[in-house]
Amino acid sequence: MTDDVLTRIEGGVGRITLNRPAALHALTEAMCLKMIEALRAWAGDAAVKVVLIDHAAGTRGFCAGGDIRFLADDAKAGGDGARAFFFNEYRLNHLLHEYQKPVVAIVDGVVMGGGVGISAPARYRIATERTTYAMPETGIGLFPDVGGGWFLSRLKDEMGTWLALLGARIKAADCIESGVSTHYVASEKLEALTAAVAEAALAADVEDALRAALSKANENPGALKELTRENRARIARLFAFDSAEEIVAALKADGSDWAQAQLAVIATKSPQTMKVALRQLRTGATLSSFAENMTMEYRIASRVIHLNDFQDGVRAVIIDKDNSPRWKPETLEAVTPALLDEIFAPLPSDKEWTPLA
């Protein structure tokens, strides 16, 4: 299991390499625990100046998320394993968010769910022409966790709301423009970039050297832009509401082909999860610390894994692959405030999530 993620020190760089290619490097609890162990050791190691997170060379995808089928199966058996996974994954997310040394994440390929959770906290987030970013959880009845309530709610012009509710996928240029990524480097130049990071880690002023190296390597993603200026403006306007029903009504009133396409996607998503995600983001935007956000998300995760939409969403998308989940409730209007209150309610004090000391 420990070979699924490789950790080592090379010069002044602490290296974390995801190494589970058959599952697109999807995270397991063991992988999360090994990353936590390495990061905690490096935090007190003066020889480690920079942390670099990437995935094994020659494999497609940075990280496709977590092991969703395991979570669904375990939830049927009581959910202790699923809750343990979320508990430690969220500790890893929080540790990275609060990390005092610069973290560079090279997000080359597919990055979804759990992969977003370990790259979004990085100070420097490198996209390539192969980057595809998404938080697709509303399609399986989960929710955009791993810190989504914090970082998606802070993307400009409601990009985070659109990404969360529709599970939309974006490429490098839109990652750069929205703030998901900080730099763009062609994949053929990643070896040179890694060498530049290693060289910067040996400089007298590591932070200045690292910024200079990444700035020098940074390129223009150009044609990899997919969202037009008009549709970005629509996202900012149509997804600014605090209820899913208002967002749907605004899309209907807009009448454009783009808006109609968004409505068609929404019709396939879990109404419950859309409302959970919207409340999650609106609440996350008001919180003062990442730890508060992760406490909220752990409460949500502990409950939704037992609900119909997650169980049937995983069945429809991952097990039977008929892509015909049976959502309950079936409509946005039927997802009551009382149900949402139950999902977001505090857990017993001995069951709440806590960050690492």
C-alpha positions, 0 to 999 in steps of 0.5 A: 500500500505504501508504494501507492505514494512515494515520499523522499528528499532530493536535495532541498526538496521534499518529494511526494509522488502519487503512484497508483496509476491503475486507479488514476492515482485515486487516494486511499487512507493509507496514501493520506497517512503516508503523506501526513507522516512525510509532511510532518517530518519535513516541517521540522527538517531544516534541510527541506525547503520546498515540497513538490507534489506530482504523479508518476511519470508516464501515467495519465492523470494527476489524481482522479479523487478518492476511492469512491466505491470503497466509501459506498461499500463501507457505508453500507457496513456501518461507515467506520472505514469511510469516516476514518478515510474522510477524517484523515484526508481532511487532516491532510488537506488542512495540514497542506493548507497551513503548511509553512514551507512553500508547496508546488503541485504539478497538476498534469492531467485529470484532477478531481475531488481528492486530487483537488484537495491536495493541490488546491492548498499549494502555494504554486499550482502548475497546469499543463495542456493535459490538465482537466479540473473538475469537482464532479460530486453532484453527479454521484450524490456526494458533495465537493468536499476536501476544502471545496467550501473554502476554495471554491467559494473564493474563486472570482465571479461565481466560478466555484459555484458553477463548478460545484453545482454542475461538476463542470470540467475546465482546461488550463486557460480557464484554470489560470483565469479563474485562479484554480492554477497559478502557472502554466507549463507545457508537459514536455518542460516539466522535467526542466521545471522540476530541476529549476525547483530543486535549484531554487530550494538551494538558494539563499532566499528560497521563496524569491528564487522559487518565484523567479523560477516559476515565473521564468517557466510560466507560459501562455496556455492560449488556445486551451481557453474554452469559456468565452467572455460572454459565458463567464459573465453569465456565470457571474450573473446567473450563479450569484443566487443563494438558492438552487431554484433561483439559479435554475430560474435565472438560467431559464430566463437567460434563454441562451444556448449556453444556459439551456446546456447548463439546465440539461446538465443540472437535470442529471444531478442530485437535487439534494447534493446541489442544495448541499453544495450551494449551502456548503459554499455560501457557508464556507465563504463566511468562515474565518478558518480552513479548520472551521470549513473542514469541520463543516465538511466532515459533518456533511460527509459523515451523513451523506454517505448513508443517504440514497443519493450517494449509494445509488449515484455510485451504483449508477456511475461506477458499478452498473454504469447505466448512468441512471441514478434514482435521486430521492428527493427527485426535485429541488423543491422537495429537498427541504431546509429541515433535511439540509439542517440535519446534514449540516448539524453538529456531530456528538462532541467525540465524533467531530473532526479535529485537525492535527495538533 
